[in-house]
Amino acid sequence: MKYVYLLIFTLLISCSKNTEEKCFLTDNVFESYVEKKSYSVKQILSDKPDYLEIRDMKEYRTFKKDSTEAHTYDETAQSEKKWKAHAEEFKMFQEKFSDQFEFSDKQQANNILYALGRNNLGYWLLKIEDNKPFAYFLGISFSHYYINKIQDNPIIKNDFFQVEGSLVKIVKVPGLPGYDDYSAIEDGKLFKISLKDLMKDSDHDGYNDIFESSFGLNPNSKDTDRDGINDFDDLNPMYKSEKNKFTQLYEMLLPNYQESLNFKKLHYFFEVYKSDCDYFHQIDPESRVLFAPENERKQTYYIQMTDVIGESISKIKKDNKDPDQFYIYKAGSSYTNDYSVQYKNGKWLIKIVGQTVI
């Protein structure tokens, strides 16, 4: 019996130490931004998803031409007319998907409307059928695959989704860590995915298998974290939410969005964070979140090769003299905030003690 108690006590100490290591800094150095190396054409092609077919085209629109025209802004009446025409063309998609995507390449096939969508996670095939919206994640990394803004052919053909584009590499801008620009490394590609593979949803939870596999959800379970909430309706689908003071701290550091937005209905808008901290994982957020492991080898293939981490919240640093005093920081692509935080009378007092803006 003594052995059993000793074993339980040892396990508790072990678990506590594990959480301690995951959530608290042991030195004075916060994690800094590390730039990833660009992939070569050979690496992109050898590592591409099995469901993705890539063909070489004889006649094509170059990345340079397409991207230049797409980013040319003309403040003339003609330009304004084009924007209004675009808004009118995609009015139904805007109504059904709200502001979750940028829309392009609308196509109608019988009674089904299709369009290409893009958001902070990547590219999606959008569908409206019987007045119901559906979104299917492509799993094509925008860090390595560029889809032309102007498509010369239908995006749906012979039971395949197909788009023209280029293979690209990330170009780092000097003096702007975390800011990416792109350059073509091979033009003239046709990217194809069968609709059967693209629309497969094994657990019928509303997210296609490609999306769930890309971000670490379980494609064979409607409820990845087993908290009783379907993944499609869960704002934190990867981990069960808990209540403790450090989880509360992380919740207070999450982005503040407009109160008018109903995030429960925005099923395709996620913030992705890289963290192993259990307290961070256990948040009960107001908008959708996903988490990636800190160890790159444990990350999904898609996250490894795609820059989907919009901002980061660090581990917690303790104050050696005051047990209620801590330090933590947030960072985005163009800013960092350093915070001094104190837990007093059951509440967190947060004060900015350092800030940089790029």
N, C-alpha and C positions, 0 to 999 in steps of 0.2 A: 504493500500500500504506500509506504514511504517513497518507493521508486516511482510509482504512478504520479504522486504529487510533485516529486522532483522533476519528472518528465514534463508535466503540464507547466510548471513554473519556468522550466528551461525554454519551452516553446513560446510562452508569453514574452519572455525576455528577448528571444530571437525575433519574434514578429515585431516587437516594439523597436528593436534596433534596426530592423529592416525599414520600417516607416521613417525612423530618424534619419537614416542614410539617404532615403529617397527624397525627403522633404526639406532637410536642413543643410546649409552649407557648413563645411568643416574648416574652411579657411576664409581669407579675406578677398578672394578673387571670384567675381561673378563670371559666368560663362560669356565669352565674347563671340561675335559673329564670325563664322567660318565659311568662306566662299567655296562652293563646290567646283570641281573640275568639269569642263565641258566634255560631252560625249562625242565620239567620232561617228561617222556614218556606219562603220562596221559594228560598233557597239550598239547603236540604236537598232539596227536591223537584226542583230543576233539576239537582242534582249526584248524585242517587241512581243506583245501578247499573242498567243496562239490564234486567237479569234480574228486578229487584224491581218488583212491581206494588203500588201503594198505593191503596186504595179508602176512601171516606168511609162511615161507618156511621151509621144513623139512631138505633139504640139501642146504647148502649155503657157500659162501666165506665170511669169517669174515672181519670186518673193519680193524683189526690189520694186517692181512695177506695182504689184498689188498693195504692198504695205505703204508705199509712197502716196498712192492715190487715196488709200483709206485714211491716212493721217493728214491729208491736205484740207485745211479748213478755210472756207471762203465765206466771208461775212457779207455776201451780196444777197439780194432778194431771191436769186435763183437757188442759192444754198438753203435759205430758209424754206423755200418751197419744197426742196428735196426732203428736208427734215419732217415737214408736215405730211408729205406723202408717205414717208416711212412710218410715221406714227399711225396714220390711217390704215396702212397695209397690215400692220401688226396689232391693230386695236384689240382683236379678239384674244390674241396671245397675252397682251398686257392685262386684259381683264381677268384672264384665267390664272396667270402666273405672277401677276403684280410686278414688282421691280426685282425679281430674283434673277433675271437673265437679260443679256443683250440679245436681240433677235436679228436673224437674217435668213435669207434663202427660203422663203415661204413656198410651199408646194401643196397642191390639192390632188388627192388620188381617191376617186369615187367620193364617198362622204367623209373622208378623213383629211384633216389639215395637218401638215408637217411644217416644221421650221427648225433651223439650227439655233441652239442657245449656248451662251457662254456665261459663266460666272467665276467667282474666285477659285472654285474647285476645278474647273476645266470645261470641256465641251459636252453638250447634251443634245440628243435628238428629242425634240418636243412634238407632242401629238395631241390633237383635240379630236375626239371621236364621241359621237352622241352627246356632244356638249360637255364632255368630261376631259380634264387635262391629264396627261401622262408625260413623264420625263424619264429618259433613259440615258444614263451616264455612258460615255464612249470609252473612258479609260485611256484616251489618247493624250499624252502629256503635252501641255502647251509649252513646256520647256524645250521640247525636241521636235514637236510636230506643229507646223503652221498650216492652218486651213485658210485658203484664200477667201477674202471678203466678197469677191465676185466669183460666183460659180457659173460656168458656161453650160452646165448640164444639170438635169434634175438630181436632187440629193437622194431620192428613192427611185430605184430601178430594178426590176426583176427580183424582187424580194431581198434587195441589198440596200443598205445605206452606203452612199459613196460620195466622197468630196475630193476636190483637187487641192494640192498644196505643196509644201516643201519640207525638207528636213532642215532644222535650224540648230544653231548653237547659241549658248548664252554668252553675251559680251558684257563684261563688267565695266561700269563707268567709274573712272578714277575719282576718288574722293567721295563716292556715294556708296558705302557698303550696304548690301542688300538690295540695291537697285539694279535691275536687269534690262538690257537691251538685247536685241536678237539680230543674227546675221545668218543668211542661208548658207548651208554647206552642200546641199544638193537639191536642185529644183526639179519640177516636172514629175510629181508623184500623185498617184491616185490611191486614196485610202478607202478600203472597202470592209464592211462588216455585215454579215448576214443578219437580217431582222430577227431571225429565230434566236441567234446567240445574243443579240443586243437586248431583246425584250424578255429574255428568260428571267423569271422571278421565282426561284424554287420554293421559297417560303411564303409567297403571296402576301408580303407585307407592304408592298408599294414601292420598294426600291429594287432595281434590277440587280442581278447577281454581280455584274461588273462593278457597280458602285460599291456594294458591300465588301467585295473582295479587295477593292482598291483602297478602302479606308479602314479595314480591320473589323468590320461587322461580320456577323455570322449569316451567310446567305441561306443557311438551312434552318434558321430559327427566326420566327417573327419577333422574338424578344431576346436580343443578344445578352443583355445583362440580367435577365430573369427577374425584373422588378415588377412584372405585371402590366407593363405598358408596351404596346406594340412599337417597334423601332420607328415606324413612320410617324407616330404621334409623340415619341419620347424626345424631349429637348436635350437629354444627355443619354443617348442610347447605348453607350459602351459600358457605363458603370452605374451602379446603384447610388442614388443620392443619400447622403447622411448629414447629420447636423452636429457640428462641433465648431469651436472658435476659429480654427485655422481654415476650415472650409468656408466659413463666413468671410474671412479675410479675402480669400481668392474671389469670392462672389462680388465683393465690393470693388475689386480691381478690374472686373470685366467691363467691356465697352458699354457706354450709355447710349441707347438709341431712342428715337422718338417714341413717346408713350402711345402715340396713335397707331403704331405698327402692331399688328397681331401676329406674333412670331409662331404661334401654334399652327397657323395656317400657311406659314412660309416653310414648306417641307424640304426645300432644296437650298436653303440659305444656312451655311454652317461657318463657324469660326474653328480653325484647326490649331491646336496647341501641341507643342512637343514637351512632354513632361512624364516623369515616372512617379510623381508625387501622389500618394493616395489621397491626401486632403484635397488636392486640386481635382482629382478624378471624381470625388464625391460631391461636387457642387450641384446645386439645384438652380440652373441658370434660367434667365428669362428669354434667351434665344439659343438656338441649337449650337452644340459644340461637339467636336471630335478630338481625339487625342492620338498622338503618335509617340512611340517609344523614343527615348533619348538615344539609345544605341541604334545606329543606322542599320546594322545587320538584322535587327528585329523588326524593322519597319517593312511595310508592304512595298512591293516593287514600285508601285505608282508614286508613293510618297518619297521613296528614295530618289527618284529621278525628276520630281516635280516640286517646284517651290510654292507649296500651298500654305505655308506657315505665315499668316499675315502679321501677327504680333506675338510676343512671348511674355510670360510672367515667370520670374525666376523662382528658385528655391528661397527659403527663408533663412536669414542670418540672425542668430541670437546675439543679444548683448551680454557680455561676460559679467556685468555688474548688476543689471536689472533684469529679473526673470520675466517681466511683463513688457520689455522693450525689444523690438525686432526691426530688421531692415529687409527691404525687398525692392525689386525694380521691374518696370515694364519697358519693353522696347518694340518699336515698329520699324518700318522701312525708312522712316525719316525723323525718328525721335527716340529719346530714352528719358524715362522719369525714374528718379531714385526717391524712395519713400522711407521715412522713419515712422514706424507704427507702434502704438502702445495699446495694450488691452487693459481697460480700466472700467470697473463697475459693469462688467458684462458687455462692454462695447469697445469697438476699435476706433482709436483716434489716429487718423492718417494725415501725415504732413509731407509735402514735397520738399526734399532737401537738396535736390540736384536735378538739372534738366539740360538736355542738349536737343537742338533742332537742326536738322540738316537741310 
